[in-house]
Structure formats: C-alpha cells, structure tokens
Amino acid sequence: MSELFFKTATELGRWVRTRKISSVELTTLFLARLAECGPRYNALAELTRDRALKQARRADRAVKAGERLASPLWGVPYGAKDLLATKNIPTRWGSPAHRDQVFDYDATVIARLRVAGMPLLGKLAMIELAGGGGYEFASASVHGPGLNPWNVNHWAGGSSSGSGSAVAAGLVPFALGSETWGSIVTPATYCGITGLRPTWGLVSRFGAMELAWTMDKVGPMARSAEDCGWVLQAIAGADLNDVTTLGNPRFHFTPRITRRDFRIGVLPADFSDNPEIAKAFDEALRVLRRAGMKIARVDFPVLPFSEIARTLLDGEMAAVHEELVTSGKVEQFGDVSQRDGLKKSIALTAAAYVRAQQQRETLAPHVFAALEPFDALVSPSIMSEAITLDTSLKTLVRKRGGYAVWGSLYGVPNLALPMGFGRQGLPLGISLTGNLFDENTLLQIGMLFQRETDWHVRQPPV
C-alpha cells in the first residue's frame, strides 16, 4: 500500500477512471496519511476531511454513471498552499497575525479543481505572508519550519514549504504552490519533486493572498512533468475576477511527445564551490543530448534583477499590507527580518517604485533576446542542496547559476525537475525557463528528460 502514495497523479487518475480504486478509497487513504504525517514535517495547516470526502463521493458517482470526466486527474485528491482562499475553512497565510482568518468563497484555482473532480485534502503550510518582508530563518511560519522529508534537519524550502514536503513525502499526489520570487522552484528543488511556475497571467490569482501584483503566480507541484501539465490545464484560463488573465491564450496540455530536436541554451553558472552540482548538471545535459536536443551555450547579461525585484516587491506589498504595519499587527510575526522588511516597505517612495518599473522595462529586451533563439534556457535550479534549519538566509552567497529571480520578474514560465543528489544525499534540481505562454514546450522537454531518468521517482526515507 505504501507504494500507492508515490504513484503519479496521472497514474492514480487512470486507476480511478478504470475503477481499480474509488476516489473515496483513495481520498480516505491520503487523508489518514496527511493527518498522521503532515505534522511531522510541519506541512499541514488544516485538514479538510469532510469537504474532501464529499467531493470524492461526487467524483465516484460520475465515474459510475459513465459521465464525461473533466480531467484525466478526476477523483485524484490534492493539497493547496494556505494562501489560497477556501470557503469557511481557515486561510492563515502562514501568519500568526491571520490565524483566525476565514473567507466565504473559494479562490478561482480551488473552484476549478473542484469542477475538474479533484478533492481538496487540506491546506498546506507556508512561510508567513509568503516571506515578502525578507525573512531570515526557516522558522518564519505559524506552523514552524518546513522539514525536508529527505532529512528533517534540513529545510523544505520557502515559501511553499508545505506543498513541497507533502508531495515529496507522499502525503498528497500533487499540490498547488505560488511563486513571487522563487517559492515554487526552491521547495520543488530542495524536496526532489517537479514544480511548474506558469507564465504570469495564465492562471487566475483571484482568492490568492496578494504579495506583488506584477509578479505573483500560482502553479502545480507534483511528482512528474506530466502531472503538472494536467493540473495546469485544469486551473489555467481567463477569469473575470483577475483582469491579468483576460485576452491571454488558452492552455491545452499536449501529453504526446511531438518532437525531440528542442534547442536548449545553457546559462552561465559558477560551479567553483559546487563540484557535485557541476557533475550532476553535466549528466543532465548529456541526458538532453541523448534525447535528441541541441545544446548550446548562451550569453546572459549580468544585470541588477534582484535589486529591481526587491523594490517592486516592497512597493506592491506595501500597497496591499500597509494596514498590517500601521495597526501594529506586524509585531506578531515570528521572524525579526520579516517584521523589519514589512515596516521598511511602506517607506518606499513612489519615485523609487517608478524608477524600478522603468528599469525593468528597459532591461526586458536583453532577457527576451537571450530567450528568442531557444526553446528553453537551462541551468541548475539552485546552487546548493537544502540548507539546515538553523542557517541564516542572510549568510548565503548568491552564486551565479540559479535564475529564478529574472524569470519571475519577467513573468516567463519555469519547470523545475529533479536532477540527482548531492554530497549530503539531498536532491538537486535543473530548471527549464521558456518563452511566454510556451508551457507545453517546457513540459515536453521535461517529460523527455523524465523518461530517461528516474530521479523523479526516488522516494525519501519516510
């Protein structure tokens, strides 16, 4: 039975459709596992047992009646990051200042997964206020530090820590996470799972906690690229409640491999202190070549992406959460750096914000010129294994090689895939960054990569 918890969502969906297992049986098993093991990793924010079983019974009735099912993942349960509104269920945003917060509606992505027949198992833990203030330690959450299933002395990664550890430990078949800076890529990499940050505007953020309006995205975290494709198909699309989605192309996942000769640009990386990552990355490139892809080095500009992103994040965060600071509720936050950053954000001038926006636009041609000749740009996701729980994020040296910041800044999609293990036996990751609204290309490359490797099916010692 333990093997069932590490099946892909796609395979579990096939089991439900062929009545090898019912959605109620599957959901009951995962509810028990999430309830028992979720607290071990500080991954569980709220179990939604009654809602999950009600939705699973509905899914089974549709299967039994021979109805046309809305998704290949029909009947497969999931978990959602706790910044997504769920009707009459606490949505705490990982924050001690919001521990009693309850909404009377569902976020659009939650509603769409309900329509697609996927029961909600529970809300998953996260860094307080998605870490917008610039937290220092992994413990910056009302639920405690997110523990990594591969080694609980190491971090699961933020801010979607609960989503990362719950998928990795087989507590949920897949989860929803969100990313403003690197909050899907980081936990996916640290926990050895697959994470997809979609193009900005492809997925509605209605009902998701707002942090930075021009950078926030919601996306899937799962066991495989194929799983991520099916989840994205279910949640993507125009939403009148989120104007950024209007007029964008519809997304239809293409699970069949249609080509192999993808053009891959290799981004520069500093491996001077990371020989094990260099070795794993070289092997990953060999896999891509063997699969038929064309690999070439790409020049990528060294530009102040982090500084621009920080200014924009501060300005947009302050616009939404100013009352949190002025009311004094910010003092309830557990991380001192987080509190200080939130306070500092409301002092940002309009002139500084506008200059950052202008700089963002001025530098955009350099980014898209680097992307244009390729189907995807590739790099290590992060230049390290998961850090220990007591590591100060302020002490980390930002080595060139992890490119989550510019990708988030310019709203382009990213697919993070497992790429082996480091010296400490913890997962490493490879990132594919693509052109706007070209998720299918990234997913095709990811599926080819995962057909040739088994890193994504490895299981932690849970």
Stockholm file with secondary structure:
# STOCKHOLM 1.0

chainA/1-462         MSELFFKTATELGRWVRTRKISSVELTTLFLARLAECGPRYNALAELTRDRALKQARRADRAVKAGERLASPLWGVPYGAKDLLATKNIPTRWGSPAHRDQVFDYDATVIARLRVAGMPLLGKLAMIELAGGGGYEFASASVHGPGLNPWNVNHWAGGSSSGSGSAVAAGLVPFALGSETWGSIVTPATYCGITGLRPTWGLVSRFGAMELAWTMDKVGPMARSAEDCGWVLQAIAGADLNDVTTLGNPRFHFTPRITRRDFRIGVLPADFSDNPEIAKAFDEALRVLRRAGMKIARVDFPVLPFSEIARTLLDGEMAAVHEELVTSGKVEQFGDVSQRDGLKKSIALTAAAYVRAQQQRETLAPHVFAALEPFDALVSPSIMSEAITLDTSLKTLVRKRGGYAVWGSLYGVPNLALPMGFGRQGLPLGISLTGNLFDENTLLQIGMLFQRETDWHVRQPPV
#=GR chainA/1-462 SS CGGGGGSCHHHHHHHHHTTSSCHHHHHHHHHHHHHHHGGGGTCEEEECHHHHHHHHHHHHHHHHTTCCCSCTTTTCCEEEETTBCBBTBBCCTTCGGGTTCBBSSCCHHHHHHHHTTCCEEEEECCCGGGGTTCCCSTTCSTTCCCEETTEEEEECCSSSHHHHHHHHTTSSSCEEEEESSSTTHHHHHHHTCEEEECCTTTBCCTTBCCSCTTTCEEEEEESSHHHHHHHHHHHBSCBTTBGGGTTCCCCCCCCSCCCCCCEEEECCCCCTTCHHHHHHHHHHHHHHHHTTCEEEECCCCCCCHHHHHHHHHHHHHHHHHHHHHHTSGGGGCSCHHHHHHHHHHTTCCHHHHHHHHHHHHHHHHHHHHHHTTCSEEEEESCSSSCCBTTCCGGGCCCCTTCCHHHHHHTTCCEEEEEEEECTTSCEEEEEEECCTTCHHHHHHHHHHHHHHCCGGGCCCCC
#=GC SS_cons         CGGGGGSCHHHHHHHHHTTSSCHHHHHHHHHHHHHHHGGGGTCEEEECHHHHHHHHHHHHHHHHTTCCCSCTTTTCCEEEETTBCBBTBBCCTTCGGGTTCBBSSCCHHHHHHHHTTCCEEEEECCCGGGGTTCCCSTTCSTTCCCEETTEEEEECCSSSHHHHHHHHTTSSSCEEEEESSSTTHHHHHHHTCEEEECCTTTBCCTTBCCSCTTTCEEEEEESSHHHHHHHHHHHBSCBTTBGGGTTCCCCCCCCSCCCCCCEEEECCCCCTTCHHHHHHHHHHHHHHHHTTCEEEECCCCCCCHHHHHHHHHHHHHHHHHHHHHHTSGGGGCSCHHHHHHHHHHTTCCHHHHHHHHHHHHHHHHHHHHHHTTCSEEEEESCSSSCCBTTCCGGGCCCCTTCCHHHHHHTTCCEEEEEEEECTTSCEEEEEEECCTTCHHHHHHHHHHHHHHCCGGGCCCCC
//
